[in-house]
Amino acid sequence: MLGGTILCITGSEALFADLGHFNRNSIQIAFLFTIYPSLILTYAGQTAYLIRNPNDHIDGFYKFIPKTIYWPIFIIATSAAVVASQVTNIRHLLCHQTICRTGLLSSGQGGAHVFNKEGEVYSPEVNYILMILCVAVILVFGDGQDIGNAFGVVVSLVMLITTILLTLVMIIIWRTPPLLVAMYFIVFFTMEGVYRKIQYELTHKIDLGRLGLLLSDTSVQRVPGLCFFYSNIQNGLTPILGHYIKNTRSLHSVTIFTTLRYLLVPKVAPQERIIVKKLGLKGVYACVIQYGYADSLNLEGDDFVSQVMDSLRVHIEASYGCLPSDLTQGQEEISELREAKIAGVIHVRGKARFYIGKNTSLFDRLMLAFYEVLHNNCRSALPALGVPLPQRLEVGMFYEA
């Protein structure tokens, strides 16, 4: 999501990159009278289409275009993509030219050709390498959305490196006052480099196979009660779960792994608000609560539990067949849900902290310090769900940095 957001502002980077080929006035005129109006019209058209079709947000660029001018716009967009791709060639060749100027490689080596006009360099080897890399990227990622996400991540790293280098320039070359340097560095460095915790969780997440092994241990007991275990990971289980089971040597008889999912729509239909499914282990379920930016999460705790239980009951009834044995098994599972609710309800939320070891680099120390400040100011979603205070439980875990 961060990469996709950054892709929306990379045009600014391209404008500054063009300063090496055009003067400032020409760029300003082109932007004010061509690029900016085109962007406003494009985004306004997409917004109007999404207002009328809020659930049709895939491939919105072409869907909002009227059918009568679809193909002309398609040709223009494809041509623009071809022109934009030339920026990659230009930048690589300019890097090659810089290497030649510094004396690390002569202009005649490696098949490089320097033309009479300043700034024009051509190297067949560079073009072939770019072609091979482009084909490899398409074969590896396949889907255009995946390529866009990967590009967004790379742009994030480029912006992070640029922030570091510009900070050095401000200190060494421009002699900028330390206060201004600190204000710039803290804001941009924090924004670009603080997204670390979710990456750790995704690489250390627990799958159902490992959860089954943990529960198969004879020392792990299934205690009575209904437990809502909250996690930000939708495809997998948070590593805090393994930490919780290993230390408490227990798991509630009915455990529902709950994820709050924010959707880019104003409101989510009531029938789509709560999505539940069985995870294949006895008494273990998954629940996703979806909400839009205009929805309110101020639910009463008992009402929230009742809604989830009703959704589970409907799901269990639909998952079994019409045979008497299936119906009996389904009724037993529903009965276990009721008994677990009567035994007591608890809401477990993980709280992760980073452990800064002796081998932690200075970069990681700074980033983790920023993360701790933001993490301490982050509010839990449990109060918004109306969960009573006595039913809340926080489980802490250290992540090794």
C-alpha positions as CSV (number, residue, x, y, z in Angstrom):
1,M,0.0,0.0,0.0
2,L,2.9,2.4,0.8
3,G,4.5,1.5,-2.6
4,G,1.2,2.3,-4.4
5,T,0.9,5.6,-2.6
6,I,4.5,6.5,-3.6
7,L,3.8,5.7,-7.2
8,C,1.2,8.6,-7.2
9,I,4.0,11.1,-6.5
10,T,6.8,9.8,-8.6
11,G,5.9,12.2,-11.4
12,S,7.4,15.0,-9.3
13,E,10.7,13.0,-9.3
14,A,10.5,12.8,-13.1
15,L,10.1,16.6,-13.3
16,F,13.2,17.3,-11.4
17,A,15.1,14.6,-13.4
18,D,14.2,16.5,-16.6
19,L,16.1,19.5,-15.3
20,G,19.2,17.8,-16.8
21,H,17.7,18.1,-20.3
22,F,15.3,21.1,-20.2
23,N,15.3,24.5,-18.5
24,R,13.0,25.4,-15.7
25,N,10.6,27.6,-17.7
26,S,9.8,24.9,-20.2
27,I,9.1,22.3,-17.5
28,Q,6.8,24.8,-15.7
29,I,4.9,25.7,-18.9
30,A,4.5,22.0,-19.8
31,F,3.3,21.1,-16.3
32,L,0.8,24.0,-15.8
33,F,-0.8,23.8,-19.2
34,T,-0.6,20.1,-20.1
35,I,0.2,17.7,-17.3
36,Y,-1.7,19.3,-14.4
37,P,-5.0,19.7,-16.3
38,S,-4.8,16.2,-17.7
39,L,-4.2,14.8,-14.2
40,I,-7.2,16.7,-12.8
41,L,-9.5,15.5,-15.6
42,T,-8.3,11.9,-15.2
43,Y,-8.7,11.7,-11.4
44,A,-12.0,13.5,-11.6
45,G,-13.3,10.9,-14.2
46,Q,-12.0,8.0,-12.1
47,T,-13.6,9.5,-8.9
48,A,-17.0,10.0,-10.7
49,Y,-16.9,6.4,-11.9
50,L,-16.0,5.0,-8.5
51,I,-18.8,7.0,-6.8
52,R,-21.3,5.3,-9.2
53,N,-19.6,1.9,-9.0
54,P,-18.0,1.7,-5.5
55,N,-17.2,-2.0,-5.8
56,D,-15.6,-1.9,-9.2
57,H,-12.2,-0.6,-8.3
58,I,-10.1,-3.0,-10.4
59,D,-8.6,-1.5,-13.6
60,G,-10.4,1.8,-13.0
61,F,-8.2,3.6,-15.4
62,Y,-9.8,2.2,-18.6
63,K,-13.3,1.5,-17.2
64,F,-14.1,5.2,-16.6
65,I,-13.3,6.1,-20.3
66,P,-16.4,6.4,-22.5
67,K,-16.7,3.6,-25.1
68,T,-16.7,5.9,-28.0
69,I,-13.1,7.1,-27.3
70,Y,-11.8,4.0,-25.7
71,W,-9.4,2.9,-28.4
72,P,-7.9,6.4,-29.1
73,I,-7.2,6.8,-25.4
74,F,-5.8,3.2,-25.3
75,I,-3.4,4.1,-28.1
76,I,-2.3,7.4,-26.4
77,A,-1.8,5.6,-23.0
78,T,0.3,2.9,-24.6
79,S,2.4,5.4,-26.5
80,A,2.9,7.4,-23.3
81,A,4.0,4.2,-21.5
82,V,6.6,3.6,-24.3
83,V,7.9,7.1,-24.1
84,A,8.1,6.9,-20.3
85,S,10.1,3.6,-20.5
86,Q,12.8,5.5,-22.4
87,V,13.6,7.3,-19.1
88,T,15.2,4.1,-17.8
89,N,17.4,3.9,-20.9
90,I,18.4,7.6,-20.6
91,R,19.3,7.3,-16.9
92,H,21.4,4.2,-17.3
93,L,23.2,5.7,-20.2
94,L,23.8,9.0,-18.3
95,C,25.3,6.9,-15.5
96,H,27.5,5.2,-18.1
97,Q,28.6,8.6,-19.4
98,T,29.5,9.7,-15.8
99,I,31.7,6.7,-15.4
100,C,33.4,7.6,-18.7
101,R,34.0,11.1,-17.5
102,T,35.5,10.0,-14.2
103,G,38.0,7.9,-16.1
104,L,36.8,4.6,-14.7
105,L,35.9,3.5,-18.2
106,S,37.1,5.1,-21.5
107,S,34.4,6.1,-24.0
108,G,35.6,3.5,-26.4
109,Q,35.4,0.6,-24.0
110,G,32.5,-1.7,-23.6
111,G,31.0,-0.7,-27.0
112,A,30.1,2.8,-25.7
113,H,29.5,5.5,-28.3
114,V,29.6,9.2,-27.3
115,F,28.1,11.4,-29.9
116,N,29.1,15.0,-30.7
117,K,26.1,16.5,-29.0
118,E,26.6,16.7,-25.3
119,G,24.5,14.4,-23.2
120,E,24.0,11.7,-25.9
121,V,25.5,8.3,-25.1
122,Y,24.7,5.0,-26.6
123,S,25.9,1.6,-25.4
124,P,24.5,-1.6,-27.0
125,E,25.5,-3.6,-24.0
126,V,23.5,-1.5,-21.6
127,N,20.4,-1.8,-23.9
128,Y,20.8,-5.6,-24.0
129,I,21.2,-5.8,-20.2
130,L,18.0,-3.7,-19.8
131,M,16.1,-5.9,-22.3
132,I,17.1,-9.1,-20.4
133,L,16.2,-7.6,-17.0
134,C,12.8,-6.4,-18.3
135,V,11.9,-9.8,-19.8
136,A,13.0,-11.4,-16.5
137,V,10.8,-9.1,-14.4
138,I,7.8,-9.8,-16.6
139,L,8.4,-13.6,-16.4
140,V,8.9,-13.5,-12.6
141,F,6.1,-11.2,-11.6
142,G,3.7,-11.9,-14.4
143,D,0.8,-9.7,-13.2
144,G,0.9,-6.0,-13.8
145,Q,-0.3,-5.2,-10.3
146,D,2.6,-7.2,-8.8
147,I,5.1,-5.4,-11.0
148,G,3.6,-2.1,-9.8
149,N,3.9,-3.1,-6.2
150,A,7.5,-4.2,-6.7
151,F,8.3,-0.9,-8.4
152,G,6.7,1.0,-5.5
153,V,8.9,-0.8,-3.1
154,V,12.0,0.0,-5.1
155,V,10.9,3.7,-5.4
156,S,10.6,3.7,-1.6
157,L,14.2,2.5,-1.2
158,V,15.3,5.1,-3.8
159,M,13.6,7.9,-1.8
160,L,15.2,6.6,1.4
161,I,18.6,6.6,-0.1
162,T,18.0,10.1,-1.5
163,T,17.0,11.4,1.9
164,I,20.2,10.1,3.4
165,L,22.4,11.6,0.6
166,L,20.6,14.9,0.6
167,T,21.1,15.2,4.4
168,L,24.8,14.7,3.8
169,V,24.8,17.4,1.1
170,M,22.9,19.8,3.5
171,I,25.5,19.2,6.2
172,I,28.7,19.1,4.2
173,I,28.1,21.3,1.1
174,W,25.3,23.7,1.9
175,R,26.2,24.2,5.5
176,T,22.5,24.2,6.5
177,P,21.7,25.0,10.1
178,P,21.5,21.8,12.2
179,L,18.0,22.5,13.3
180,L,16.7,22.6,9.7
181,V,18.6,19.5,8.8
182,A,17.1,17.6,11.7
183,M,13.6,18.7,10.8
184,Y,14.0,17.5,7.3
185,F,15.7,14.2,8.2
186,I,13.4,13.2,11.0
187,V,10.2,13.7,8.9
188,F,11.3,12.0,5.7
189,F,13.5,9.3,7.2
190,T,10.8,8.3,9.6
191,M,8.1,8.2,6.9
192,E,10.2,6.2,4.5
193,G,11.9,3.7,6.8
194,V,9.7,2.9,9.7
195,Y,7.6,0.1,8.0
196,R,9.5,-2.9,9.6
197,K,7.2,-4.7,12.0
198,I,4.7,-6.1,9.5
199,Q,7.7,-7.4,7.4
200,Y,9.0,-9.4,10.4
201,E,5.5,-10.8,11.1
202,L,5.0,-11.9,7.6
203,T,8.4,-13.8,7.5
204,H,7.7,-15.4,10.9
205,K,4.0,-16.0,10.7
206,I,2.6,-19.4,11.9
207,D,0.8,-21.6,9.4
208,L,-1.9,-24.1,10.3
209,G,0.6,-27.0,10.1
210,R,2.8,-25.5,12.8
211,L,-0.3,-24.6,14.9
212,G,-1.4,-28.2,14.7
213,L,2.0,-29.4,15.9
214,L,1.8,-26.9,18.9
215,L,-1.6,-28.2,19.8
216,S,-0.6,-31.8,19.5
217,D,1.8,-31.4,22.3
218,T,0.3,-33.3,25.3
219,S,1.4,-30.5,27.7
220,V,-0.8,-28.0,25.8
221,Q,-4.3,-27.9,27.3
222,R,-7.5,-26.7,25.7
223,V,-9.1,-24.7,28.4
224,P,-12.8,-23.8,28.5
225,G,-13.9,-20.4,27.1
226,L,-14.2,-18.3,23.9
227,C,-11.1,-16.4,22.8
228,F,-10.8,-13.7,20.2
229,F,-7.1,-13.5,19.2
230,Y,-6.5,-10.3,17.1
231,S,-3.9,-10.2,14.4
232,N,-3.0,-7.9,11.5
233,I,-2.0,-10.8,9.3
234,Q,-4.8,-12.1,7.1
235,N,-3.0,-15.0,5.4
236,G,-1.3,-16.7,8.4
237,L,-1.2,-16.3,12.1
238,T,0.9,-13.8,14.1
239,P,4.1,-15.1,15.7
240,I,2.7,-13.9,19.0
241,L,0.4,-16.9,19.0
242,G,3.3,-19.3,19.2
243,H,4.8,-17.2,22.0
244,Y,1.5,-17.3,23.8
245,I,1.0,-21.1,23.5
246,K,4.6,-21.9,24.5
247,N,4.4,-19.8,27.7
248,T,0.8,-20.5,28.8
249,R,0.8,-24.1,27.6
250,S,-2.8,-23.6,26.7
251,L,-5.4,-22.5,24.2
252,H,-9.1,-21.9,24.6
253,S,-11.5,-24.6,23.5
254,V,-12.8,-22.1,20.9
255,T,-10.3,-19.6,19.5
256,I,-11.3,-17.1,16.8
257,F,-8.4,-15.4,15.0
258,T,-9.8,-12.0,14.2
259,T,-8.5,-9.4,11.7
260,L,-9.8,-5.9,11.1
261,R,-9.7,-5.1,7.4
262,Y,-10.1,-1.5,6.2
263,L,-11.7,-1.3,2.7
264,L,-11.5,1.7,0.3
265,V,-15.3,2.1,0.2
266,P,-17.6,4.4,2.3
267,K,-19.7,1.6,3.9
268,V,-19.6,-2.1,3.9
269,A,-22.9,-4.0,3.5
270,P,-24.1,-5.7,6.8
271,Q,-24.0,-9.1,5.2
272,E,-20.3,-8.5,4.2
273,R,-19.2,-7.0,7.5
274,I,-18.2,-10.3,9.2
275,I,-16.5,-13.1,7.2
276,V,-15.8,-16.3,9.1
277,K,-14.4,-19.7,8.1
278,K,-13.1,-22.9,9.7
279,L,-9.4,-23.5,9.8
280,G,-9.5,-27.2,9.8
281,L,-8.5,-27.6,13.5
282,K,-10.9,-28.4,16.3
283,G,-12.4,-25.2,17.8
284,V,-10.2,-22.9,15.6
285,Y,-11.8,-20.3,13.3
286,A,-10.9,-17.2,11.4
287,C,-12.9,-14.0,11.4
288,V,-12.4,-10.9,9.2
289,I,-14.3,-7.7,10.2
290,Q,-14.5,-5.4,7.2
291,Y,-15.4,-1.7,7.4
292,G,-15.2,1.4,5.2
293,Y,-14.0,4.9,5.9
294,A,-17.6,6.0,6.8
295,D,-18.4,3.1,9.0
296,S,-18.4,3.3,12.8
297,L,-16.8,0.5,14.8
298,N,-18.4,1.6,18.0
299,L,-20.1,-1.7,18.7
300,E,-21.1,-3.1,22.1
301,G,-18.9,-5.9,23.2
302,D,-21.8,-8.4,23.7
303,D,-23.4,-7.4,20.4
304,F,-20.1,-7.9,18.6
305,V,-19.6,-11.4,20.1
306,S,-23.2,-12.3,19.2
307,Q,-22.8,-11.2,15.6
308,V,-19.7,-13.3,15.2
309,M,-21.3,-16.3,16.9
310,D,-24.4,-16.0,14.6
311,S,-22.1,-15.8,11.5
312,L,-20.2,-18.9,12.7
313,R,-23.4,-20.8,13.3
314,V,-24.6,-20.1,9.8
315,H,-21.2,-21.0,8.3
316,I,-21.1,-24.3,10.3
317,E,-24.6,-25.3,9.2
318,A,-23.8,-24.5,5.6
319,S,-20.5,-26.5,5.7
320,Y,-22.1,-29.8,6.6
321,G,-24.2,-32.0,4.3
322,C,-27.8,-33.3,4.7
323,L,-26.8,-36.7,6.1
324,P,-27.9,-37.4,9.7
325,S,-24.3,-37.9,10.8
326,D,-23.3,-34.6,9.3
327,L,-26.2,-32.8,10.9
328,T,-25.3,-34.3,14.3
329,Q,-21.7,-33.3,13.9
330,G,-22.7,-29.7,13.0
331,Q,-25.0,-29.5,16.0
332,E,-22.2,-30.7,18.3
333,E,-19.9,-28.0,16.9
334,I,-22.6,-25.3,17.5
335,S,-23.2,-26.6,21.0
336,E,-19.4,-26.3,21.7
337,L,-19.6,-22.7,20.6
338,R,-22.4,-22.0,23.0
339,E,-20.7,-23.7,25.9
340,A,-17.5,-21.8,25.2
341,K,-19.3,-18.5,25.3
342,I,-21.0,-19.4,28.6
343,A,-17.7,-20.3,30.1
344,G,-16.3,-16.9,29.4
345,V,-15.1,-14.5,26.6
346,I,-11.7,-13.0,26.4
347,H,-10.1,-10.8,23.8
348,V,-6.3,-11.2,23.3
349,R,-4.2,-8.6,21.6
350,G,-0.5,-8.9,20.9
351,K,1.8,-6.1,21.7
352,A,5.2,-6.4,20.0
353,R,8.4,-4.8,21.2
354,F,11.8,-4.8,19.5
355,Y,14.8,-6.1,21.3
356,I,17.9,-4.1,20.5
357,G,20.9,-6.4,20.7
358,K,24.6,-5.7,20.9
359,N,25.0,-6.3,17.1
360,T,22.2,-4.0,16.2
361,S,23.4,-1.3,13.8
362,L,23.1,2.4,14.4
363,F,20.6,2.7,11.6
364,D,18.3,0.0,13.1
365,R,18.6,1.7,16.6
366,L,17.4,5.0,15.2
367,M,14.6,3.4,13.2
368,L,13.4,1.3,16.2
369,A,13.5,4.4,18.4
370,F,11.1,6.1,16.0
371,Y,8.9,3.0,15.8
372,E,8.6,2.9,19.6
373,V,7.4,6.5,19.7
374,L,4.8,5.9,17.1
375,H,3.8,2.5,18.6
376,N,3.3,4.0,22.0
377,N,1.0,6.6,20.5
378,C,-1.1,4.0,18.6
379,R,-4.5,3.2,20.0
380,S,-5.9,-0.3,20.1
381,A,-9.0,-1.1,18.1
382,L,-10.5,-3.1,21.0
383,P,-12.0,-0.1,22.8
384,A,-13.7,0.9,19.5
385,L,-15.4,-2.5,19.4
386,G,-16.8,-1.9,22.9
387,V,-14.9,-4.7,24.5
388,P,-15.2,-4.5,28.3
389,L,-11.9,-3.9,30.1
390,P,-12.0,-7.1,32.2
391,Q,-12.2,-9.1,29.0
392,R,-9.0,-7.6,27.5
393,L,-5.7,-9.3,27.6
394,E,-2.4,-8.0,26.1
395,V,0.4,-10.5,25.3
396,G,3.8,-9.0,24.9
397,M,6.6,-10.4,22.7
398,F,10.1,-9.2,21.8
399,Y,11.1,-9.1,18.2
400,E,14.8,-9.5,17.8
401,A,16.1,-6.7,15.6
